Amino acid sequence: MQKKVLKVNPKDNVVVALVDLHQGETVTLDHLTYEIIRDTKAKHKFVTEDLSEGDAIIMYGVLVGKASQPIQKGEVITTENVKHQSAKVKGKTETTVWTAPNVEEWKDRTFMGYHREDGQVGTENVWLFFPLVFCENRNVEILKDVFEKELLFEKVTKHQLLLRSLVNNSDTEIIAEEDQDGRVFKNIEVKFITHQGGCGGIRQDAEALGRLLAGYVNNPNVAGATVLSLGCQNLEVQIFKDALEKISPENKKPIIVYEQQKSGTVDEMLSGIIKDSYEAIKKANEIQRKQASISKLVLGLECGGSDGFSGISANPVLGQLSDLMAGIGGATILSEFPELCGVEQELVNRCVNEKDAERFLQLMKDFEESVVAAGSGFDMNPSPGNIKDGLITDAMKSAGAAKKGGSSPINDVLDFTEYIKKPGLNLLCTPGNDVECTTALVGSGSNIVLFTTGLGTPTGNPVVPVVKISSNTSLSERMPDIIDFNTGDVITGEKTIDEKAEELLEYIIQVASGEIKTKAAILNQNDFIPWRRGVSL
């Protein structure tokens, strides 16, 4: 029988409703009985004691808000009776002692990946086209149309056929042909990026975009790239090349660069790009998957469209997985700094050295100040969907989001566009915005992104598999076309967090080996949005 309620941490003064609870109903937890004062939907929380205005709201063992008015024992907390509040950070106050999980059964496990000359191993083999400036987006789109039609032999989709039947005023549904792999090259994907940056904004944004694109070229999933430049933009070719050299001084990947203002007509330039790129793609197709230790995996940890269950099912499963990877010698990257607000003290204490602790706090401070200067604040981070599903303050959302990072030591703190250098858990400064965060994780070296969601989101990436992990079974059943892995059985008590983490690792190995295609990849969901600092939460 499924439990009705759950207290996440013994210190908490709120209890999570695992099912809908009704006014007047009584529930028992840890030998204590609570009468529900008002209807409380699943994923929301009620208080365990009478609270006065100004009293602390504790969840996950940390301060997540304060009562803005008196709240009765058994009454649901809402945005009307609770306001955001987070604990003050004192700097590194102690060194967290960590006991690594038993990884004996995982230490010799392998996946089939693409080995690069610098020692990285990719989970995909991608030839990437991208512009340095938005002026070249049209040319990239033309190339996309040409390469996809000729190399992929894309068939007419069922949605095109639906529109065709409507245009022809036909009541008969036209049936699409069964999908078949008609690709010319079987061992490489050809992907295309466009964006709205590279010129017209501040120089710092252009330079950051150059570093981000250099990170994409250096990502182990990328075999090589075709780069389009206009010639007069802020993000000059040399800035991009310098950024790539800084990340990878001995880069051996082929990079084809075309500058339109030096290339004559558009037709001449596109003809040259097609010829040169085709030869490079043909050669990259010769790279084959080979065995590699799973310690070569770099897992980006992210959440989006979160709900009240995310912090007690999907995110803790990722946290246990992150701890397993740390024990194996692999790497994980925890991002979304606005969603770490309120748990800074724990993270600071987990930093291996004082310098990283100080850097984390400075990055958090600078980010928050830039958001305040723009007229907002971290306390405005929860979206309407988050609030509707039980995440009513930023600190509450953050405390659950931070669970993705497990409990292992933090070996490095990275700023946006910095490339991963150390195994174990890394922190990366990014906004909480789904696509901007995914984009940043890939630019910093993730070769798989694990994306938890309670409400559902189709987010994907052109370079890296994005594994969508639902916090609840209802979502996985309602949106099976976007969800890859379900942790809802943690909520029902059918599985433990440890069991689901091991299941997820098995699943990741199959994705990394090319045996399973993610739902985002099947939908051809190739999102890319660079972060313009201070603009996004």
Solvent accessible surface area in square Angstrom, and as a share of the most:
residue,aa,sasa,rsa
1,M,226,1.01
2,Q,63,0.28
3,K,116,0.49
4,K,82,0.35
5,V,5,0.03
6,L,47,0.24
7,K,52,0.22
8,V,48,0.27
9,N,42,0.21
10,P,123,0.77
11,K,152,0.65
12,D,6,0.03
13,N,17,0.09
14,V,1,0.01
15,V,0,0.00
16,V,1,0.01
17,A,0,0.00
18,L,10,0.05
19,V,47,0.27
20,D,82,0.43
21,L,1,0.01
22,H,111,0.50
23,Q,127,0.56
24,G,43,0.42
25,E,43,0.19
26,T,80,0.47
27,V,8,0.05
28,T,86,0.50
29,L,25,0.12
30,D,100,0.52
31,H,179,0.80
32,L,102,0.51
33,T,80,0.46
34,Y,6,0.02
35,E,100,0.45
36,I,1,0.00
37,I,49,0.25
38,R,109,0.40
39,D,92,0.48
40,T,1,0.01
41,K,134,0.57
42,A,26,0.20
43,K,32,0.13
44,H,27,0.12
45,K,2,0.01
46,F,0,0.00
47,V,0,0.00
48,T,21,0.12
49,E,84,0.37
50,D,105,0.55
51,L,11,0.06
52,S,67,0.43
53,E,122,0.55
54,G,46,0.44
55,D,53,0.28
56,A,44,0.34
57,I,0,0.00
58,I,39,0.20
59,M,2,0.01
60,Y,16,0.06
61,G,20,0.19
62,V,42,0.24
63,L,37,0.19
64,V,1,0.00
65,G,0,0.00
66,K,76,0.32
67,A,1,0.01
68,S,30,0.19
69,Q,80,0.36
70,P,97,0.61
71,I,2,0.01
72,Q,104,0.46
73,K,89,0.38
74,G,0,0.00
75,E,22,0.10
76,V,11,0.06
77,I,1,0.01
78,T,29,0.17
79,T,60,0.35
80,E,129,0.58
81,N,2,0.01
82,V,5,0.03
83,K,119,0.50
84,H,50,0.23
85,Q,60,0.27
86,S,24,0.16
87,A,47,0.36
88,K,168,0.71
89,V,51,0.29
90,K,167,0.71
91,G,20,0.19
92,K,47,0.20
93,T,76,0.44
94,E,108,0.48
95,T,97,0.57
96,T,52,0.30
97,V,141,0.81
98,W,65,0.23
99,T,121,0.70
100,A,51,0.39
101,P,33,0.21
102,N,128,0.66
103,V,24,0.14
104,E,109,0.49
105,E,118,0.53
106,W,4,0.01
107,K,101,0.43
108,D,117,0.61
109,R,78,0.29
110,T,49,0.29
111,F,3,0.01
112,M,74,0.33
113,G,0,0.00
114,Y,10,0.04
115,H,82,0.36
116,R,25,0.09
117,E,142,0.64
118,D,80,0.42
119,G,37,0.36
120,Q,40,0.18
121,V,3,0.02
122,G,0,0.00
123,T,0,0.00
124,E,47,0.21
125,N,4,0.02
126,V,3,0.01
127,W,0,0.00
128,L,0,0.00
129,F,0,0.00
130,F,0,0.00
131,P,0,0.00
132,L,0,0.00
133,V,0,0.00
134,F,82,0.34
135,C,61,0.37
136,E,0,0.00
137,N,23,0.12
138,R,158,0.58
139,N,7,0.03
140,V,0,0.00
141,E,86,0.38
142,I,53,0.27
143,L,0,0.00
144,K,59,0.25
145,D,70,0.36
146,V,52,0.30
147,F,8,0.03
148,E,23,0.10
149,K,119,0.50
150,E,107,0.48
151,L,15,0.07
152,L,44,0.22
153,F,114,0.48
154,E,101,0.45
155,K,82,0.35
156,V,60,0.35
157,T,69,0.40
158,K,138,0.59
159,H,125,0.56
160,Q,98,0.43
161,L,12,0.06
162,L,102,0.51
163,L,110,0.55
164,R,113,0.41
165,S,6,0.04
166,L,118,0.59
167,V,114,0.66
168,N,94,0.48
169,N,140,0.72
170,S,43,0.28
171,D,152,0.79
172,T,98,0.57
173,E,134,0.60
174,I,66,0.34
175,I,138,0.70
176,A,35,0.27
177,E,130,0.58
178,E,147,0.66
179,D,134,0.69
180,Q,138,0.61
181,D,89,0.46
182,G,31,0.30
183,R,51,0.19
184,V,68,0.39
185,F,21,0.09
186,K,119,0.50
187,N,30,0.15
188,I,5,0.02
189,E,49,0.22
190,V,12,0.07
191,K,35,0.15
192,F,18,0.08
193,I,2,0.01
194,T,43,0.25
195,H,8,0.03
196,Q,129,0.57
197,G,12,0.11
198,G,4,0.04
199,C,42,0.25
200,G,75,0.72
201,G,43,0.41
202,I,106,0.54
203,R,154,0.56
204,Q,118,0.52
205,D,36,0.19
206,A,5,0.04
207,E,72,0.32
208,A,11,0.09
209,L,7,0.04
210,G,0,0.00
211,R,93,0.34
212,L,0,0.00
213,L,0,0.00
214,A,0,0.00
215,G,0,0.00
216,Y,0,0.00
217,V,0,0.00
218,N,7,0.04
219,N,0,0.00
220,P,3,0.02
221,N,0,0.00
222,V,0,0.00
223,A,6,0.04
224,G,0,0.00
225,A,0,0.00
226,T,0,0.00
227,V,0,0.00
228,L,0,0.00
229,S,0,0.00
230,L,36,0.18
231,G,27,0.26
232,C,92,0.55
233,Q,6,0.02
234,N,27,0.14
235,L,0,0.00
236,E,92,0.41
237,V,23,0.13
238,Q,108,0.48
239,I,49,0.25
240,F,1,0.00
241,K,95,0.40
242,D,72,0.37
243,A,11,0.09
244,L,10,0.05
245,E,105,0.47
246,K,174,0.74
247,I,44,0.22
248,S,14,0.09
249,P,102,0.64
250,E,138,0.62
251,N,46,0.24
252,K,132,0.56
253,K,28,0.12
254,P,68,0.43
255,I,50,0.25
256,I,28,0.14
257,V,48,0.27
258,Y,43,0.17
259,E,34,0.15
260,Q,39,0.17
261,Q,104,0.46
262,K,167,0.71
263,S,29,0.19
264,G,58,0.56
265,T,77,0.45
266,V,52,0.30
267,D,104,0.54
268,E,103,0.46
269,M,1,0.00
270,L,20,0.10
271,S,44,0.28
272,G,18,0.17
273,I,0,0.00
274,I,57,0.29
275,K,141,0.60
276,D,65,0.34
277,S,0,0.00
278,Y,76,0.29
279,E,96,0.43
280,A,18,0.14
281,I,0,0.00
282,K,85,0.36
283,K,147,0.62
284,A,7,0.06
285,N,32,0.16
286,E,122,0.55
287,I,56,0.29
288,Q,105,0.47
289,R,57,0.21
290,K,125,0.53
291,Q,125,0.55
292,A,7,0.06
293,S,45,0.29
294,I,0,0.00
295,S,37,0.24
296,K,88,0.37
297,L,0,0.00
298,V,22,0.13
299,L,0,0.00
300,G,0,0.00
301,L,0,0.00
302,E,0,0.00
303,C,3,0.02
304,G,5,0.05
305,G,25,0.24
306,S,4,0.03
307,D,0,0.00
308,G,1,0.01
309,F,12,0.05
310,S,2,0.01
311,G,5,0.04
312,I,12,0.06
313,S,0,0.00
314,A,0,0.00
315,N,2,0.01
316,P,21,0.13
317,V,0,0.00
318,L,0,0.00
319,G,2,0.02
320,Q,40,0.18
321,L,0,0.00
322,S,1,0.00
323,D,9,0.05
324,L,3,0.02
325,M,0,0.00
326,A,25,0.19
327,G,30,0.29
328,I,23,0.12
329,G,35,0.33
330,G,1,0.01
331,A,7,0.05
332,T,1,0.01
333,I,0,0.00
334,L,1,0.00
335,S,1,0.01
336,E,1,0.01
337,F,0,0.00
338,P,0,0.00
339,E,7,0.03
340,L,2,0.01
341,C,8,0.05
342,G,7,0.06
343,V,6,0.04
344,E,20,0.09
345,Q,44,0.20
346,E,79,0.35
347,L,0,0.00
348,V,0,0.00
349,N,13,0.07
350,R,10,0.04
351,C,1,0.01
352,V,86,0.49
353,N,60,0.31
354,E,89,0.40
355,K,160,0.68
356,D,14,0.07
357,A,1,0.01
358,E,105,0.47
359,R,85,0.31
360,F,0,0.00
361,L,47,0.23
362,Q,91,0.41
363,L,19,0.09
364,M,9,0.04
365,K,113,0.48
366,D,67,0.35
367,F,9,0.04
368,E,65,0.29
369,E,94,0.42
370,S,40,0.26
371,V,4,0.03
372,V,87,0.50
373,A,92,0.72
374,A,75,0.58
375,G,67,0.64
376,S,39,0.25
377,G,6,0.05
378,F,2,0.01
379,D,77,0.40
380,M,125,0.56
381,N,18,0.09
382,P,14,0.09
383,S,47,0.31
384,P,118,0.74
385,G,27,0.26
386,N,3,0.02
387,I,59,0.30
388,K,149,0.63
389,D,25,0.13
390,G,1,0.01
391,L,10,0.05
392,I,15,0.08
393,T,4,0.02
394,D,0,0.00
395,A,1,0.01
396,M,0,0.00
397,K,18,0.08
398,S,0,0.00
399,A,3,0.02
400,G,4,0.03
401,A,3,0.02
402,A,8,0.06
403,K,74,0.31
404,K,1,0.01
405,G,0,0.00
406,G,18,0.17
407,S,54,0.35
408,S,1,0.01
409,P,43,0.27
410,I,0,0.00
411,N,43,0.22
412,D,11,0.06
413,V,1,0.01
414,L,1,0.00
415,D,26,0.14
416,F,7,0.03
417,T,6,0.04
418,E,54,0.24
419,Y,26,0.10
420,I,22,0.11
421,K,144,0.61
422,K,83,0.35
423,P,79,0.49
424,G,5,0.05
425,L,1,0.00
426,N,0,0.00
427,L,0,0.00
428,L,0,0.00
429,C,0,0.00
430,T,0,0.00
431,P,0,0.00
432,G,7,0.06
433,N,67,0.34
434,D,36,0.18
435,V,24,0.14
436,E,15,0.07
437,C,0,0.00
438,T,1,0.00
439,T,1,0.00
440,A,1,0.01
441,L,0,0.00
442,V,0,0.00
443,G,0,0.00
444,S,0,0.00
445,G,0,0.00
446,S,0,0.00
447,N,1,0.00
448,I,0,0.00
449,V,0,0.00
450,L,0,0.00
451,F,0,0.00
452,T,0,0.00
453,T,0,0.00
454,G,2,0.02
455,L,55,0.27
456,G,19,0.18
457,T,16,0.09
458,P,64,0.40
459,T,5,0.03
460,G,0,0.00
461,N,13,0.07
462,P,3,0.02
463,V,3,0.02
464,V,4,0.02
465,P,10,0.06
466,V,1,0.01
467,V,0,0.00
468,K,1,0.00
469,I,0,0.00
470,S,0,0.00
471,S,0,0.00
472,N,12,0.06
473,T,48,0.28
474,S,68,0.44
475,L,0,0.00
476,S,20,0.13
477,E,128,0.57
478,R,144,0.53
479,M,59,0.26
480,P,77,0.49
481,D,82,0.43
482,I,9,0.05
483,I,9,0.05
484,D,21,0.11
485,F,21,0.09
486,N,38,0.20
487,T,0,0.00
488,G,1,0.01
489,D,25,0.13
490,V,24,0.14
491,I,17,0.09
492,T,48,0.28
493,G,62,0.60
494,E,126,0.56
495,K,72,0.31
496,T,77,0.45
497,I,57,0.29
498,D,79,0.41
499,E,81,0.36
500,K,9,0.04
501,A,0,0.00
502,E,64,0.29
503,E,63,0.28
504,L,0,0.00
505,L,0,0.00
506,E,68,0.31
507,Y,37,0.14
508,I,0,0.00
509,I,13,0.07
510,Q,69,0.30
511,V,2,0.01
512,A,0,0.00
513,S,11,0.07
514,G,44,0.42
515,E,122,0.55
516,I,49,0.25
517,K,123,0.52
518,T,3,0.02
519,K,57,0.24
520,A,4,0.03
521,A,40,0.31
522,I,106,0.54
523,L,81,0.40
524,N,74,0.38
525,Q,48,0.21
526,N,50,0.26
527,D,31,0.16
528,F,19,0.08
529,I,84,0.43
530,P,27,0.17
531,W,9,0.03
532,R,105,0.38
533,R,105,0.38
534,G,14,0.13
535,V,118,0.68
536,S,20,0.13
537,L,41,0.20
